[in-house]
Amino acid sequence: MKRTNIFTGRTALVLALIAAFTAISAGSVMAQEKNRKPHTKHSQKAKITIEQAREIALQAAPGKIEGEELEREGKVPFRKQLVYSFDIRNSSGTITEVWVNARTGKIVHQSEENAEQEAKEKKEDAKKKH
């Protein structure tokens, strides 16, 4: 009988340690979520999520998303709008750029990019990151 009590005691200790570790880990994850900064400075102004915008963009241009960002786009400064911009590679290998309005969910721009345009955009994006 004594042997069973020792085994139960050890099992209880192991379970208590696992529970303590789980509680500490959960607290750490919650703290990280609380301190996480928004995706961009515009995130709080968006009415739809990037996941919703992704679905909308993929319905318009099926393929694999190779790039995405939330940004202000437009030709005239005071007419720029907040959009989720997606670069979607289609089955023929070309890129379709799709902008989804971050407030309404409507597609406001869609265009095919050739290899030259794609290279130019990658170069401009690299400059923005530095």
Contact map, one row per residue, 1 for C-alpha under 8 A:
1111100000000000000000000000000000000000000000000000000000000000000000000000000000000000000000000000000000000000000000000000000000
1111110000000000000000000000000000000000000000000000000000000000000000000000000000000000000000000000000000000000000000000000000000
1111111000000000000000000000000000000000000000000000000000000000000000000000000000000000000000000000000000000000000000000000000000
1111111100000000000000000000000000000000000000000000000000000000000000000000000000000000000000000000000000000000000000000000000000
1111111110000000000000000000000000000000000000000000000000000000000000000000000000000000000000000000000000000000000000000000000000
0111111111000000000000000000000000000000000000000000000000000000000000000000000000000000000000000000000000000000000000000000000000
0011111111100000000000000000000000000000000000000000000000000000000000000000000000000000000000000000000000000000000000000000000000
0001111111110000000000000000000000000000000000000000000000000000000000000000000000000000000000000000000000000000000000000000000000
0000111111111000000000000000000000000000000000000000000000000000000000000000000000000000000000000000000000000000000000000000000000
0000011111111100000000000000000000000000000000000000000000000000000000000000000000000000000000000000000000000000000000000000000000
0000001111111110000000000000000000000000000000000000000000000000000000000000000000000000000000000000000000000000000000000000000000
0000000111111111000000000000000000000000000000000000000000000000000000000000000000000000000000000000000000000000000000000000000000
0000000011111111100000000000000000000000000000000000000000000000000000000000000000000000000000000000000000000000000000000000000000
0000000001111111110000000000000000000000000000000000000000000000000000000000000000000000000000000000000000000000000000000000000000
0000000000111111111000000000000000000000000000000000000000000000000000000000000000000000000000000000000000000000000000000000000000
0000000000011111111100000000000000000000000000000000000000000000000000000000000000000000000000000000000000000000000000000000000000
0000000000001111111110000000000000000000000000000000000000000000000000000000000000000000000000000000000000000000000000000000000000
0000000000000111111111000000000000000000000000000000000000000000000000000000000000000000000000000000000000000000000000000000000000
0000000000000011111111100000000000000000000000000000000000000000000000000000000000000000000000000000000000000000000000000000000000
0000000000000001111111110000000000000000000000000000000000000000000000000000000000000000000000000000000000000000000000000000000000
0000000000000000111111111000000000000000000000000000000000000000000000000000000000000000000000000000000000000000000000000000000000
0000000000000000011111111100000000000000000000000000000000000000000000000000000000000000000000000000000000000000000000000000000000
0000000000000000001111111110000000000000000000000000000000000000000000000000000000000000000000000000000000000000000000000000000000
0000000000000000000111111111000000000000000000000000000000000000000000000000000000000000000000000000000000000000000000000000000000
0000000000000000000011111111100000000000000000000000000000000000000000000000000000000000000000000000000000000000000000000000000000
0000000000000000000001111111110000000000000000000000000000000000000000000000000000000000000000000000000000000000000000000000000000
0000000000000000000000111111111000000000000000000000000000000000000000000000000000000000000000000000000000000000000000000000000000
0000000000000000000000011111111100000000000000000000000000000000000000000000000000000000000000000000000000000000000000000000000000
0000000000000000000000001111111110000000000000000000000000000000000000000000000000000000000000000000000000000000000000000000000000
0000000000000000000000000111111111000000000000000000000000000000000000000000000000000000000000000000000000000000000000000000000000
0000000000000000000000000011111111100000000000000000000000000000000000000000000000000000000000000000000000000000000000000000000000
0000000000000000000000000001111111110000000000000000000000000000000000000000000000000000000000000000000000000000000000000000000000
0000000000000000000000000000111111110000000000000000000000000000000000000000000000000000000000000000000000000000000000000000000000
0000000000000000000000000000011111110000000000000000000000000000000000000000000000000000000000000000000000000000000000000000000000
0000000000000000000000000000001111111000000000000000000000000000000000000000000000000000000000000000000000000000000000000000000000
0000000000000000000000000000000111111100000000000000000000000000000000000000000000000000000000000000000000000000000000000000000000
0000000000000000000000000000000000111111000000000000000000000000000000000000000000000000000000000000000000000000000000000000000000
0000000000000000000000000000000000011111101100000000000000000000000000000000000000000000000000000000000000000000000000000000000000
0000000000000000000000000000000000001111111000000000000000000000000000000000000000000000000000000000000000000000000000000000000000
0000000000000000000000000000000000001111111000000000000000000000000001000000000000000000000000000000000000000000000000000000000000
0000000000000000000000000000000000000111111100000000000000000000000000000000000000000000000000000000000000000000000000000000000000
0000000000000000000000000000000000000011111111000000000000000000000001100000000001000000000000000000000000000000000000000000000000
0000000000000000000000000000000000000111111111000000000000000000000001000000000000000000000000000000000000000000000000000000000000
0000000000000000000000000000000000000100111111000000000000000000000000000000000000000000000000000000000000000000000000000000000000
0000000000000000000000000000000000000000011111100000000000000000000000000000000000000000000000000000001000000000000000000000000000
0000000000000000000000000000000000000000011111111000000000000000000000000000000001000000000000000000011000000000000000000000000000
0000000000000000000000000000000000000000000011111000000000000000000000000000000000000000000000000000011100000000000000000000000000
0000000000000000000000000000000000000000000001111101100000000000000000000000000000000000000000000000011110000000000000000000000000
0000000000000000000000000000000000000000000001111111100000000000000000000000000000000000000000000000010000000000000000000000000000
0000000000000000000000000000000000000000000000011111110000000000000000000000000000010000000000000000000000000000000000000000000000
0000000000000000000000000000000000000000000000001111111000000000000000000000000000000000000000000000000000000000000000000000000000
0000000000000000000000000000000000000000000000011111111100000000000000000000000000000000000000000000000010000000000000000000000000
0000000000000000000000000000000000000000000000011111111110000000000000000000000000010000000000000001010010000000000000000000000000
0000000000000000000000000000000000000000000000000111111111000000000000000000000000000100000000000000000000000000000000000000000000
0000000000000000000000000000000000000000000000000011111111100000000000000000000000000000000000000000000000000000000000000000000000
0000000000000000000000000000000000000000000000000001111111110000000000000000000000000000000000000001000010100000000000000000000000
0000000000000000000000000000000000000000000000000000111111111100000000000000000000000100000000000111000000100000000000000000000000
0000000000000000000000000000000000000000000000000000011111111110000000000000000000000001000000000000000000000000000000000000000000
0000000000000000000000000000000000000000000000000000001111111100000000000000000000000000000000000000000000000000000000000000000000
0000000000000000000000000000000000000000000000000000000111111100000000000000000000000000000000000000000000000000000000000000000000
0000000000000000000000000000000000000000000000000000000011111110000000000000000000000001010000010100000000000000000000000000000000
0000000000000000000000000000000000000000000000000000000011111111000000000000000000000001010000000000000000000000000000000000000000
0000000000000000000000000000000000000000000000000000000001001111100000000000000000000001111000000000000000000000000000000000000000
0000000000000000000000000000000000000000000000000000000000000111110000000000000000000001110000000000000000000000000000000000000000
0000000000000000000000000000000000000000000000000000000000000011111100000000000000000111100000000000000000000000000000000000000000
0000000000000000000000000000000000000000000000000000000000000001111100000000000000000111100000000000000000000000000000000000000000
0000000000000000000000000000000000000000000000000000000000000000111110000000000000001111000000000000000000000000000000000000000000
0000000000000000000000000000000000000000000000000000000000000000111111000000000000011110000000000000000000000000000000000000000000
0000000000000000000000000000000000000000000000000000000000000000001111100000000000011100000000000000000000000000000000000000000000
0000000000000000000000000000000000000001011000000000000000000000000111110000000001111000000000000000010000000000000000000000000000
0000000000000000000000000000000000000000010000000000000000000000000011111000000001111000000000000000000000000000000000000000000000
0000000000000000000000000000000000000000000000000000000000000000000001111100000111100000000000000000000000000000000000000000000000
0000000000000000000000000000000000000000000000000000000000000000000000111110000111100000000000000000000000000000000000000000000000
0000000000000000000000000000000000000000000000000000000000000000000000011111101110000000000000000000000000000000000000000000000000
0000000000000000000000000000000000000000000000000000000000000000000000001111101100000000000000000000000000000000000000000000000000
0000000000000000000000000000000000000000000000000000000000000000000000000111111100000000000000000000000000000000000000000000000000
0000000000000000000000000000000000000000000000000000000000000000000000000111111100000000000000000000000000000000000000000000000000
0000000000000000000000000000000000000000000000000000000000000000000000000001111100000000000000000000000000000000000000000000000000
0000000000000000000000000000000000000000000000000000000000000000000000000111111110000000000000000000000000000000000000000000000000
0000000000000000000000000000000000000000000000000000000000000000000000011111111111000000000000000000000000000000000000000000000000
0000000000000000000000000000000000000000000000000000000000000000000000011100001111100000000000000000100000000000000000000000000000
0000000000000000000000000000000000000000010001000000000000000000000001111000000111110000000000000000111000000000000000000000000000
0000000000000000000000000000000000000000000000000000000000000000000001111000000011111000000000000011111000000000000000000000000000
0000000000000000000000000000000000000000000000000100100000000000000111100000000001111100000000000011110000000000000000000000000000
0000000000000000000000000000000000000000000000000000000000000000001111100000000000111110000000001111000000000000000000000000000000
0000000000000000000000000000000000000000000000000000010010000000111110000000000000011111000000011110000000000000000000000000000000
0000000000000000000000000000000000000000000000000000000000000000111100000000000000001111100000111100000000000000000000000000000000
0000000000000000000000000000000000000000000000000000000001001111111000000000000000000111110000111100000000000000000000000000000000
0000000000000000000000000000000000000000000000000000000000000011110000000000000000000011111111110000000000000000000000000000000000
0000000000000000000000000000000000000000000000000000000000001111000000000000000000000001111111110000000000000000000000000000000000
0000000000000000000000000000000000000000000000000000000000000010000000000000000000000000111111000000000000000000000000000000000000
0000000000000000000000000000000000000000000000000000000000000000000000000000000000000000111111000000000000000000000000000000000000
0000000000000000000000000000000000000000000000000000000000000000000000000000000000000000111111100000000000000000000000000000000000
0000000000000000000000000000000000000000000000000000000000000000000000000000000000000000111111110000000000000001111000000000000000
0000000000000000000000000000000000000000000000000000000000000000000000000000000000000011110011111000000000000001110001000000000000
0000000000000000000000000000000000000000000000000000000000001000000000000000000000000111110001111100000000000111100000000000000000
0000000000000000000000000000000000000000000000000000000000000000000000000000000000001111000000111110000000001111100000000000000000
0000000000000000000000000000000000000000000000000000000010001000000000000000000000001111000000011111000000111110000000000000000000
0000000000000000000000000000000000000000000000000000000010000000000000000000000000111100000000001111100000111100000000000000000000
0000000000000000000000000000000000000000000000000000100110000000000000000000000000111000000000000111110011111000000000000000000000
0000000000000000000000000000000000000000000000000000000000000000000000000000000011110000000000000011111111110000000000000000000000
0000000000000000000000000000000000000000000001111000100000000000000001000000000001110000000000000001111110000000000000000000000000
0000000000000000000000000000000000000000000011110000000000000000000000000000000001100000000000000000111110000000000000000000000000
0000000000000000000000000000000000000000000000110000000000000000000000000000000000000000000000000000111111000000000000000000000000
0000000000000000000000000000000000000000000000010001100100000000000000000000000000000000000000000001111111100000000000000000000000
0000000000000000000000000000000000000000000000000000000000000000000000000000000000000000000000000001100111110000000000000000000000
0000000000000000000000000000000000000000000000000000000110000000000000000000000000000000000000000111100011111100000000000000000000
0000000000000000000000000000000000000000000000000000000000000000000000000000000000000000000000000111100001111100000000000000000000
0000000000000000000000000000000000000000000000000000000000000000000000000000000000000000000000001111000000111110000000000000000000
0000000000000000000000000000000000000000000000000000000000000000000000000000000000000000000000011110000000111111000000000000000000
0000000000000000000000000000000000000000000000000000000000000000000000000000000000000000000000011100000000001111100000000000000000
0000000000000000000000000000000000000000000000000000000000000000000000000000000000000000000001111000000000000111110000000000000000
0000000000000000000000000000000000000000000000000000000000000000000000000000000000000000000001111000000000000011111111000000000000
0000000000000000000000000000000000000000000000000000000000000000000000000000000000000000000001100000000000000001111111000000000000
0000000000000000000000000000000000000000000000000000000000000000000000000000000000000000000001000000000000000000111111100000000000
0000000000000000000000000000000000000000000000000000000000000000000000000000000000000000000000000000000000000000111111110000000000
0000000000000000000000000000000000000000000000000000000000000000000000000000000000000000000000000000000000000000111111111000000000
0000000000000000000000000000000000000000000000000000000000000000000000000000000000000000000000100000000000000000111111111100000000
0000000000000000000000000000000000000000000000000000000000000000000000000000000000000000000000000000000000000000001111111110000000
0000000000000000000000000000000000000000000000000000000000000000000000000000000000000000000000000000000000000000000111111111000000
0000000000000000000000000000000000000000000000000000000000000000000000000000000000000000000000000000000000000000000011111111100000
0000000000000000000000000000000000000000000000000000000000000000000000000000000000000000000000000000000000000000000001111111110000
0000000000000000000000000000000000000000000000000000000000000000000000000000000000000000000000000000000000000000000000111111111000
0000000000000000000000000000000000000000000000000000000000000000000000000000000000000000000000000000000000000000000000011111111100
0000000000000000000000000000000000000000000000000000000000000000000000000000000000000000000000000000000000000000000000001111111110
0000000000000000000000000000000000000000000000000000000000000000000000000000000000000000000000000000000000000000000000000111111111
0000000000000000000000000000000000000000000000000000000000000000000000000000000000000000000000000000000000000000000000000011111111
0000000000000000000000000000000000000000000000000000000000000000000000000000000000000000000000000000000000000000000000000001111111
0000000000000000000000000000000000000000000000000000000000000000000000000000000000000000000000000000000000000000000000000000111111
0000000000000000000000000000000000000000000000000000000000000000000000000000000000000000000000000000000000000000000000000000011111
